[in-house]
Amino acid sequence: MSSEHSQRPRVAETNDVAKANGREVELAHFQGRLYKHGRELLARDPERWLIPEELELELAKYAGMRDADRPKWLNEPDADAPIRAAAELARGDFKDEANGTATGIAGAGAGAQATELPIINRYGRRLRELVDDGLDSLARLNQAGPQVFDRAGALARIKWIDGAAQIEIFDPDSLVLTLDRAANWIKDDGAKQQKTEPPERVVRSMLKMARYQFPSLRGIANAPFFASDGRLVAALGYDPASGIFLDPAGLTLSGQRELPGMGGAHRGSQTAVLDAIPERPSAEYVRMAVTYLSGELLADFPFATPADHANAIGLLLTPFVRPMVEGPVPLHVIDSPQVGTGKSLLASVVHIIATGRNAPTGFERFERSEAGKAITAMLLEAPPIILLDNVSRHLMSGAFAAALTADTWTDRVLGASRMVKVENRAVWIATGNNLTLSS
């Protein structure tokens, strides 16, 4: 680091910070916010904000607008000095990063150290300030690609289990780990600095917020799909317009990159490469697809009538066009008068094509007392397909009937007191012998 660079004013380094009184802590924290805001402005429009006067005026305006967190020093005669210092540091670090000589100073709090992560100082801070900083750190984590989402009014993330992406609602433990990965949390009173963890009260408050400003996660797709606007979505990862996360389990999409936080470790050894999908398939391309669907895939199933064969083709296609359909889709019932006709196999073929995995079984949990809880748990995970396999009796669940005809499902979360409202975007399949349904 050059001697000139070392002489620049630094966030939270004032002559009397060692006194560790409330004013210095407050000053250090707000300088950190000014620095962060300045860096965001520079990233968006460096040609404008690299001009010293422009950035200082903007940061002064930003500081004056934050009435809820307005520090007392803004009313003092020398209030422009820390604003100038934060602006100068933001400009200097931005230029150094462009030249490859950055020190990486970031964040708020006394005694900020060189780091790639923001620094959050817990000392002498209000709960609302720490919650705001925690949310800011999660938003920063999302800059490399969405990793934290809003799922039905709850904080959520994507978790890979056995190579498959699944939606997981944050609990206190998982949120602590994510916040610790998103920022360096410290206690610094100006005289002594200690490494620490995100406070429990901050974590629990973040989980209880009424609204989040994170991307809305509507579901997971495991193969390219058609969005509600008619687009064919084949890009790996989160699609903002549809709110669907595409993770093609068992498939490698031609020319696609890995996703943040995946590192390739979730991929199984059995993968296939899917070539780029043409915008306008040729007639031969379409003919081959129809032959494969109606011939090779379904040729050995003993359908009772041509209508049953046509409905099976419709079931195969439904998961790929489900996002285009507003509202529920009909329950698909695979029925036969005896065992051994291939009902479960047909359901598995549909599930493997849509998700790359065998269909999970054991979903016959729709007793009257448990149906609502089972439905809520499954819909929160947003599976593309929900299979009720080998139903051995009359389906008489009122909750099940309500779920099949509802755009959204509202119920209490199992093990919690809060209610949740979640979209019903699944394709429902039931198999059984001589299966009958309630009216």
N, C-alpha and C positions, 0 to 999 in steps of 0.2 A: 504494500500500500504506500503510495507516495506521501511525502511530508505535507504537500498541499492538501491532499485528500484528508489526512488525519487532522488537519486544523479546522475542517468544516464544522459548523455547529451540529450537534447530534440531538436527536429526540431524547428528552428526559435527562440531559446532562446540563444542569445549571449549577452555578457556584455554590448555592446553599442547599442542594438537594440532600446532603448528608444530615441536615436538620430533621428530616423525615416528618415534617408537620403536614397538616392536611392540605395546605395550599400547594406545596411542591408535588404531592402525590396527584392532586387534581390536575395541576398543570401538566405533569408528565403524561397522564392518561389522555387529556384532550389534545396535546401535541401529537400523540400517536394517532388519534383519529384524523387530525388535519393532514398528517403525513400520508396516511392510507388513502384519504380522499384525493390528495394531490397526485398520488401514483395512479389512481384509477382515471383521473382526467388526462394525465399524460399518455396513458396507454391508448386512450380513445382518439386524442387529437394532439400529438406532440408539437406540431408546427405552431399551434396557438399558445399552448400552456408552457412551452419552454421560455417564453418571454416573461422575465421576472415580475413585472408589474401586473400582467394579466393574471398569473397564478396567485399572487399575493392578494389581489382584490377578490378573486373568487373564493379563496380560503377564508378571508375575512367575512364575506357574505355567508358562507357555509357555517362558520362559527356563530354568527349572530342569529341564524335561523333556528339553531338547536336550543329552543327555549327550555325544554325539559332537562337538558344536561348542561345548560349554560353555566360555565364556571365564573366565579367571582372576579377572576383576574381580567375578564373582558371589560370590566368597568374601570380598570386602572389606566393611568395615562400611558404606560408602556405596553399596552396590550398588543400592539402590532409587532413587538420584538419576537415573541414565541411563534407568531404566525409567519413572520419572515424566515425564522429558523427552520420551521417545518417545510416551507416552500423550497428553501434552498437545499435542504437535505433531499427532498423528493426529486428535485431537478438533477442534483448531483448523482444520486444513485441511479436514476433513469439513464443518464448519459453513460455512466460507468458500465451498466449492464449492456448497453448498446455496443460499447467498446470491449466488452469481455473482462472488465476490471472491477466489477461490483463487489462491495463488501457484504451485500445482502442484508443490511439493517432493515428491520420491519417491525411493525406492531406498536403496542403501547405499553407503558410501564417504566418505572425508574430502572436504570441500569440495563437497558436493552442490549442484547448481545447479537453478534453476527449469526444469522440463521436464515434458512429458507422458509421457515414457518413463522406466522405471526406470533407475537408474545402477548399473553394475556395476564396481567397482574391482578391477583385477587385482593391485594391489601387495600383496605379502606374504601372498597367499592360497593356501590348499591347493587341489589339483586338485579334490577332492570338493566343496569350497565353490563353486568357479566352475562346476562341472557343475550343481550344484543351482540356482544362480542362473540359468544358461542355460535350464534346463528350466522354471524359474518364469516366465521372460520369455516363453517359447513358450506356456505355459499362459495367461498374461495376454493374449497375442496372440489366443488362441482365444476370449476372452470376447465379442468382437464377432460371433462365428460361427466354427465349427471351420475352421481352415486348416492345422493340423498334425495328422497322424493316425498311428496304428499300423497298418501294413499288413504282415501276416504276420511280425510280429516286427521290422519295420524302420520307421524314421521315414519318413514319406511326406507328400506334399502333392498338391493338385490343380493341374494345369498346363493352360492352355488353348492348344491348337495348332490354328490355322485355325478358331477359333471353337468347338472341341469340347473338352470337359473330358476329361483323361486323368490317370491316376495316375502320379506320378513318385516313385521312391525317392530320398531325399536322398543326395547325395554331399558330400564336404567343401566344395566350392565353393558349392553351392546352400545348404548349411546355414549357412555363414559369412554369406551375404547375408541370410538370414532372421533369424539372431541379431542382426545389425547393425541390422536394421529393427525388432527387438523391444525393443532396449535400447541405451542409450548406454554404451559400454565406455570406461573411462578407466584411466590409471595415475596414482595420487595418493599420494605419500609424506608428505603433510602440508605440504610446502614448495613443491612444484611439481605441477601437474596437466597431464596430456597426454591428448589424444584418441587412441584406439587401436582395434584390431580384436579380435574374439574370438580367443583363442589357438588355434593349430592343435592343441595337445594336448587342449584342452577339446573342440573340435569332433570330433576322432577318437574321444575317449572317449565322447562322447554317441552317436555312431553305433554303438558296440560294446556298448551296454548290454544286459543280459539281459532287461529288461522295461521297458515304458513305460506311463505313466499317461495316455495320450492316447486319443481316441476311436478305436475299431476301424473301419477302412474295408474293407468287404467287396466293394464294387463301385460302378460308376457306372451309372445309368439315364438315358436320354435322353427318356423319356416316363413319364407316371404309371403306377404298377405296383401290384400287390397284394402286400402283405407276408405273411410266414409266419403272422401272426396274423389274416389276412383283411382287414386295413385296406386301403383304397384310398389310396395315398400320392400326393398331388398337390402338396405344398408344396415349393417350390424350396429346394434346399440339402440339408444332411445330415439324415438321419432316424436318430436314435439307436437306436431299437428294432430296425431292420433292418440298420443299419450301411451303408446305401446312400446315395450322394450323387446327388440328382436334379438334372440340368442339361439341360433340354429344348432341345437344339440346334435352332435354326430355329423354335422355338415360343415364344410369350409366354403364360404362364399368366395367366388373368384375375385381377387383383387381387394379383399376386405382387410382391415387392420384389426389388431386386438383391442379390447376395451380396457379403460382404466380400471385398475384393481383386479384384473383377471390374470394377467401374467401368463396365460396359456395353461396354467396348472389344472384348471377345471376340465380341460378337454380330455376326452377318452382316447384310447389308442385306436379305436375303430371309427375312422372318419371318412367321409366321402366328399369330393370336391364338386360343388354345384356351379356349373358354368353360368356366366352372365345371362340374364333373362332378356330376350329381345323386346324392344318396345312394341313392335308389330310382328308377331309370329307369322310365319309363312303358312300357307294352306297345308303343306306337308307336315310342318311342325304340329299343327292342330290335329291332323289325321292320326299321327303317331300317338298323341296324347289320348285321344278318344279310344283308340285301339287298346292302349295299355290299361286304361281305366275299366272299360267294359269287358275286355277280353282277359288279359293276363292276370289282373288283380282279382277279378270276381268270377272267373270262368268255372271254378270248381264248387261254388256255393249253390246248394239246391234251392233256388228261389221258387216260391209257389207260383207266382205269376210274373209277367213282364213288368207290371207296376211295382212289384217288390224289388225287381232288379233296378228299375229307374230310381226308386227311392234310395237304394243303397249307393248309387252314383251321386245322388244329391247329398247324402250324408258324408261321403268322401270329400266333396267340394265345400261343404258348409264351413269348416274351420278356417278356410282361406278367405272366405268372403264375409265371415261373421262381423268384422268391424264395419262393413257397409250397411248392415241391417240395424236400424234404430228400433229398440224394443226387443222382446224375447223372440226366440225361434222355437218351433214345435219340439216336443220331446220325441226322440227317435226310439221306437220300441222294436227290438229284434226278438221275435217270438217264434216258437215252434211247438208242435204237439208232443215232442219226445226229446230225450237227451241225445247228445252226440251228433247233432246236425251242423255244428260250427257257429253257434251264436256268439260265444265268447271270442272265437277266432276272428270273426268279422269285426267285432268291436275293437279287437286288438290291432287289426290291420288299419282301421281308421285312425286309431290313436298313434300308432307308429309312424304313419305317413305325416300326420299333423305335428307330432312332437319329437319324433326320433327315439321314443322310448316305449317299452311295453306299458300297457294300461295298468294302473294300480287297481287292486281289488280290495274287497273288504268294506265296501261302501253301503252295506245293508244296515245302516245305523239310523234308519228312518222310523223307529218306533215313535209313537205319538209324543212321548215325553222328551225325546232327544232330537227330533227332526230339526227344530229351529236352531239349536246349538251347532249341529253338524253342518247345516247349510251356511250359517254365518262364518264358521271356521274355513270352510272350503272356498266361499266367494271372496274372502279377504285375501286368500292366496292367489286368486285370479287364474285358475287353471283353464286352458283352452277347452278341455273336455272334462266333464264329470260323468263317470260311469257307475251305474248301479248294476252290478253283474250278478246273474243267477238269483234274481228275486224269486223267492219260493212261495209267495203268497200274494194276496190282493193288496195293491198299493192304496192305502186309505189315509195317508197323511195329509191333513189340511195344510200344514206348513209347506209340504212339498208341492201341492197344487198351487199355493199362493206364489211360491218361488218361480214356478214355470211360466206364470202369466204376468210377472212383475218386471218393470224396467229396473227398479232398484229394490233392494232388500234392507229392511231396518230391523235390528234386533240388538239385544244386549250382548256384549263381548263376553265369552266364557271366562269366568274367573275375575271379572272386573265389573264395576258398577256403571260404566259409561255405555251409552247407546252408540251404534255405528250405522251409517247409511252407506251401502256399497252397491255399485252397479252389478247387474246380472248379465254378464257377457259370455257365459259359458255355453257350450253345446252339450246338451244333456242326452245321455243314452241309457236305456234300461234293457236288460236281457232277462229272459225267463221262459219257462215252459207253461203254455196255456195261461199266459199272463193276462190279468184283468186289471183295469184301472177304475178308481172312484170317479163318479160323474162330476 
